[in-house]
Every structure is written in structure tokens, then in C-alpha cells.
Amino acid sequence: MAFRCQRDSYAREFTTTVVSCRPAELQTEGSNGKKVLSGFHVVLEDTLLFPEGGGQPDDRGTINDISVLRVTRRGEQANHFTQTPLDPGSQVLVRVDWERRFDHMQQHSGQHLITAVADHLFKLKTTSWELGRFRSAIELDTPSMTTEQVAAIEQSVNEKIRDRLPVNVRELSLDDPEVEQVRGRGLPDDHAGPVRVVSIKGVDSNMCCGTHVSNLSDLQVIKILGTEKGKKNKTNLIFLAGNRVLKWMERSHGTEKALTALLKCGAEDHVEAVKKLQNSTKILQKNNLNLLRDLAVHIAHSLRNSPDWGGVVVLHRKEGDSEFMNIIANEIGSEETLLFLTVGDEKGAGLFLLAGPPASVETLGPRVAEVLEGKGAGKKGRFQGKATKMSRRTEVQALLQDYITTQSTKE
């Protein structure tokens, strides 16, 4: 049977009767990982809340002001998951989250329209689709699409929206000869009853269980964002319909205004301004790298000629990278001294390098990484890596000094 939500997608509330209510669990997934909620599966005599199916997510809403967290189809019935029980036989008021419902109607009808137009213009068959939270994707049976094809499809679908073509829903019996002429990807194994057919006048007829607009004018506009490579020589066509286009434009306009203020130029000059900034940044980075290399050589000579040279030599700089530390180690080139270099935040994360006699470095390297709560690797008298606790550099220095003292005593 068709639910009330399928018979009248525009209905926002209605009264019905609770058929059953039984304990159930719902597995959810959020920012804190998976979570299992305890609750109830409520079955109603009829429902205004669409159960997920046909590529369309389920509705949200309330039953007697009790939140419905999930709606799933079970044969000819729908399970409504709530965390509060409802008495079988009681009359209840069902309300749908209209903003979510209408958004799904726009995206789903938009998909039907794009699918029909892509097939009509270029014989591109739809193999699947996904109604995403922020954008939707239609999987087309082609390894690639041209920019001209995408533009032609977008132009055609918006022309049909402006033509205000009606969208009709009919129910046909399984043995109706017309069923054979209707586009579709097959019926569910547990399907029972008549076949639901959604038709766009003069454009498309398609078997579908979802909720749809009654006229293409309710789609407002469709924007195709582009294509992405799909699975097994397929192409995903990414699109927005209706209110999603308006929200996308609002976000884009906000970004444009922010860039105009930052770049001190009009929107038409944003790309060129960013290119100039990128070129300037590359030059500055190159100059900075050359200066850093010169500084590394100077520091290496200063350390080598210092009266404190020998035993354990320690140096930390906030600015620098692995290459900076390796240049210092290369310039010094001593295998008699333990050289402990670090760059980064003095109390946070950074990079480290330990250089010196190969046997000593092989022994001490992993211990240095452990003290700094980091990871590293080494060979041929050098051990380097990343650290999360630069504040423990003094502990490393003490560790190295103890090692040198112990080795001297043994000799």
C-alpha cells in the first residue's frame, strides 16, 4: 500500500492510530563514534513520515510531539523509532519536519528530471543515485562527460522547470501492460500491491516510492556542480536543486565578500590577485630557504669553534626544518660529539635530530624519541623524527650527558 506521505507529499500533519509498539534499538553514528539507543518501534495505521527507500533518506518528525529518530519500511508497514512508548489503539497526531521533507522532494524530483534529460540528449543511463546531506550525485553509465554535455543537460532541465511541467503519481497493477514501458531498476523482493509510477509530463515515467513535487516549478532551479570519477567506468554528476541552490549561492556570496575585503579588489580580479600572492609567496619562501641554509652553515661553524665544543652540544630554534638541522650536522661532521638539534614550539610539537658516533646514536635515538613522546628513525650516525613534548628537551640533554659520562668512566 502507499503511505499517506506518498499519496500526498505536501501534507504536513494528520491524525492516525497506533497499531503496535515494541522495544527496539537504534544504532547511530556521530562525532563521538557509534552509539546504540534504546527505544521502541511504533507502527501506525498509516504514516505521514516517509521510510527510507529508492535512494531517498527517511523523514523526521513527531508523533504526539515525541521525536521520531528513524523511519524504516517493513513490508507494507513502517517502523517509527521513538524513545517514548505509545499505546496501541490510541489516536495520535503526526507532524513531518517540512524543511527536510521539501528538500528531499526537490532533490528526488530533480534527479528524475536530470536522469530523463541525460538519457534523452546523450543516451546516458542512470545506474544509481545518492541524495546527500549537502549535495546529490547521479551515477551515469559512462567513463566521462564533456563540459558541453553537462551544460546542455543543465540548460534543458531548467527550461523544463520554467515550462511548469506537472508531475503526476499513479498506481498500476503488476499485470498492467504499461508497467513494461515504465523506466525503473526493478522492485524490492518484498514488494506487494500496485506499482507506483511518477511521471513528468512529456518527459519521463518512472517506478518510484519516493516523495515528489507536483510541478517542476517547485524545483525553482537546478545547478550542476560538475562531474567526478565514479566506480567501474562510471561518472558521478553532482547537482543541487531548489533551496540548496539558494543556500549555495548565499555561502558563495559570503566567501566572495570576504575575499573582496581581504584582497582589496573586485570579484572579477580575485583569481589574478591570488595568483600574484602565490608567486610572491614562492619567491619569499625561496629567499627564506636560502637565508636559513646560510644561517645553518654559520651556526655550524660557531658551534664547532665554540670553547664549549665537545661531549654534548645542544641547539634549539623556533624556526627551521629537517633540512636546516641536517645542514648543521653536515657542516660539523664530527663523530666524537653528540649533537642534539631541535626546531619548533619550545613547549609544544617540533622536530629533532641526534647526530654523533653511530653506535651511540643507535642506542640513544629511540630513547630520545620516547622522552620527547615522538617517533623517529635513523641510520649512519643520525636519528631524527617528530616530537610532541619539546618541553622535555632538558631531560634529553641530561640523558645524553649521563651517557657520555658513563662511557668516559668505562674508558
N, C-alpha and C positions, 0 to 999 in steps of 0.2 A: 504494500500500500504506500501511497505518497503521504508524507507528513504534512502538517499544516504549513510548515516553513517552505515546503516545495510547492504547495498549491497556491500560496500567497506569500511571496518573498518579501513583500512590503509591510506585512503585518508586524506590529511591534509588541503587542501583548494580547493574551487571550486566556480564557479560563478552561481548565480541563480537570480530569480526575486521576488520582494516583492509583495505579494498578498494583504495584508491588514495591517493596523496599527491603533490600537485603545488604548485609555487611559486605564491604569491598575494600580494596586497597588501590592507591594510585601512585605510580612512580613518577616523580617529577625530576627535572634536571635544571639546576640554576648555577649561579656563580660559585656556590659553595659545594658543588657536586650533586650527586644523585641523592634523592630523599624520598622515602616512602610515607605517604599519608594514609591514615585510616579513615574510613568513611562509609558511604552507602551508595549502592547503585539503585537509583529510583527510576522506575518505568512508569510512564504516563499513558493515558488512553490515546493521546495524540500529543505532538510536541511542536513548539514554535522554534526550537533550537536544533539547528542542523548538525547531524552527526558527521564526523569526518568521512570523506569519500570522494572519489573521482578527481583526486588531486587538490581538493579544497579542504582546508582545515575546518575543525568544528567551531560552532558558535560559542560565545559566552553569554551569560545572562543570569537570571534569578528565578527561583520558584518560591513564591511567598516571601520574597526578599532574602532568601537563602541563596548564596552564591553557588553557581554550577561551575565546577572547575574543569570538567571534561565531558564531552558527549560522544559516545561511540555507538555504531549500529550493531545490532544483534538480530539477524534475520529481518523480520518485519517490525521489530521493536527498537527503541533507542534507550541506552543506559545513560542516565544523568548522574555524574558523580558529585555528591554533596558531602559535607562533614556533619550535617544535621539530619536525623531521620525524619521521614514524612509518613503519616498514617495512611495505609491503603484504604481506598474508598473516599478519602477526603477531597474536597474541591480546592483547587489551587490556582493562583494567578501566575502565569509565566510571562516574563519580560525578556526581550533579547537586547544584548548590547548592540544598539543600532549602528554606531560608528564602525564597529568591527564588521557587522553583517554587510552593510552597504559597501564597504571597502572590498570585501570578498566578492560581492555581486559584480562590482565594476571590474575587478581583475579577471574573474572567471568568464564573464561575457566578452571582455577584451581578448582573452585567449581564444575563444571560439572564433571571433572575428578575424584575428591575425592568422590563425590556422587556416581558415577558409580562403582568405586572400592569398596567402603564400602558396597554397595548393593551386588556386585558380591562375595566378600570374606565372608561376615558375614550376609547377608540379612538385613542390617541396612538401613532403608528407610529415606530419607531426607524429612522433613516436612516444612522447611523454611530455609532461609539463610540471612545473612546481610553482605553487603560489607561496612566495617567500614573505617574510615579515616586512621587508623594505622594498623588495623588487621581485619580479616574477620572471621565469625563464621557460621558453618553449624549446624542446629538443626537436630539431629538424633532421630528417634523414639525408644529410648532405655533408661532405667533408669541409665545405667552405661556402661563403656567400660574398658577393661583391658589395661594395658601398652603394652602387646603383640599385641593386636588388633591395637592399634594406630601405633606401629612400623611397623606392616605388611602393613597397608594402606600407610604409608609414603614411604616404600621401593617400593611398587608396582607402585605408581603414578610416582615416579622418574625414575623407569625403563622404563615406557611408554614415559616419556619425552625424555629419551636417545634414544628411538627407533624412534624418529622423526615422530610420527604418524600424518597424516594430519587431519585437522578439516575442514569440508565442511558445507556450508549453502545452504539449498534448500527451495523452496516454494511449498507446496502441497495444492491442493484444499480441502475444508472441507469434500467433499464426497469421497476423496481418501481412499481406504481401509487401506493404510499404516499408516494413521493418528491414527488408533486404536491401532497400535503396538508401537507408539512412547510414551516415558515417558513424563509426564507433570502433572501439578497441575490444569489444566483447563485454559480456555481462558477468557479474560476480558468480561464483559457484553456488552461493546460497540465494541467488535472486529468485523471487517469487512474485507472481502477479503481472500486471501490464508493464510494458516498456515505456519509459518516459523519454519523450523526444523534444529537444529545444531547437526552435527554428528561427533564423534571422531571415526576414522576408527577402526572397530573391537571391540570397547569398549562401545559406548553409542550413542543413538539418543534421542534428547530431544527437545520439543517445547520451543522456547525461542525467545524473542525480542531483546536481548542484543547484544553488540559488542564483538567479539571474535578474538583470534589469528587464523591464517590459518594453523599453525603447532604447535604441542605441544612443539617443540624445543624452540619456542619463550617464553615459560614459564620459561626457564632456570633451575629452581629448585623450589620445594615446601617444606616448613618446617612446620610441625605440632607442634605447641607450647604446646599442651595438651588439656585437656577437662575441662569443667565447668558444674556444675549442671544447667540444663535448667528448663523450665516450665513443669508442669504436667508430671512428669516421663520421661522427655526428657533430652538429653545430648548435649551440645554445643561443637563442635570440632573446636578449634581455629587454624587458619593457616595463613601463609604468602606465597605469590607466587612472583617469578621473582625479580624485583628490590627491592621489600620490604625486601626480604631476605638479599640482599646485604647491605641495609641501616641498618637492624637489626644487622648484623654482625659487621658493622663499629661502631655502638653505643656500642655493647658488647665489642669489642676490645678496644675502648677508655676507657671503665669502667675498663677493665682488666689491662690496662697500669697504670691507676690512682691508683688502688688497689695495684699493684706491688710496686709502688713508696711509698705509704703510709705504707704498711705492711712489706716492706723490704724483700720480698721473692717472689719466682716464682708463677705463676698462679696455679700450681698444689698444692701449700700449702696454698692458700688463705683461704679455709674453716677452716682448722685446726688453722690457725693464728687468725681468727675471733673468733673461739670458745674459745681460750685461753684468748683473750681480754675480752670476755663476762664473763668468770669465774673470771678474775682479777677484773673486774668492780663490780661484785656481792659482792666479798669479801670487796672491798673498800667501797661500799655502806653500807654494814652491819656494818663495823667498824665506818664509819661516823655517822650512825644512833645511834650506842651505845654512841659515844662521844657526839652527840647532846643531847641525853637523859641525860647524866651525866651533861652536861652544863646547861640544863634546870633546873635540881634539884639544882645545885649550884646557879643559878641566882635567883630562887625562895627563897632560904634561905637568899641570900644577900638582896633582896628586903624586905623580912619580917623583917630582923634585921636592916634595914636602919633607921636612925633618921628621914628621910622624910616620913616614912611609915604612911599611913592614908589618908583619903579623896580620892584623885585621884592619881593612880600610873600608869605611862606610860612607855612603853618599846618598842623600835623598833630594829630589827636586819635584815640585808640583807639576811642572810642565815637562813633557818628554814622552818617549815611546820605547818600544823594544829596540829599534834601530839606534836610538840615542845611547842606550846602555851598552849595546854591543860595540859601538864605535869606541866608547871609552875603554872597554875591555880589550879591544883590538889594539888600540894605541899603547895601552900599558903593557900588554903582552907578557906579564910576569906569571910564572908558575910557582913562585915561592910565597906569594901573599894571597890571602883570602879577600876577595873584593866583593862586597855586598852592596848592590845598587838597587834603588827603588825609585819609582815615579808614581805620582797620583796624589790623592787626598791623604793628608797626614793621618787622619783618624778614620778614613773610610776604605774604599777599594783602590787597587792600583796594580802595578806590575813590578816584578822583582827579578833580579839576576844575581846568581852566585857564580863567581869565577875563581879559578885557582888550580892547585895540584889536582889532577884527575881523580886520584884515589880519595882525596879528602872531599871533593865536590860530590862524588858518587855517594859517599857516606852521609854527608850533611844536607844535600839538596832536599831529599824527601822530608827531613826533619824541619828544615826551614819552611817548606810549604805547609807542613802541619801546624807550626806555631802561628803562621800568618793566616791559617784557615783558608788555604787556597789549594791550587793544583798546579803541577808543573811537570817538566820532563827535561832530560839533559843527556849530553854526551861530550866526550873530549874536553873535559875540564870546565864545562858550563852547565848550569841548571837554571832554567827560567820558567816563569809562569805567571798566573794571576793570583792575587791575594784579596781577601775581603776585610782583613783586620790589619791595616798599616800601623795602627796604634801600638802593635806588639813588636815593632822593629827593635826596640831596646832589648827585648828578650832574645831576639835572634842574635844581636850583637854579643850578648852575654854568652849565648850558646857557642858562638864561633870562637870567642876569646877563651872559654874553658877548654875547647878542643885544642887550640894552639898551645895553651899552657900544658895540657896533658901530653901532647906529642913532644914538647920540648923536654919534659921531665923524663920521658921514656928514652930520649936520646942521650 
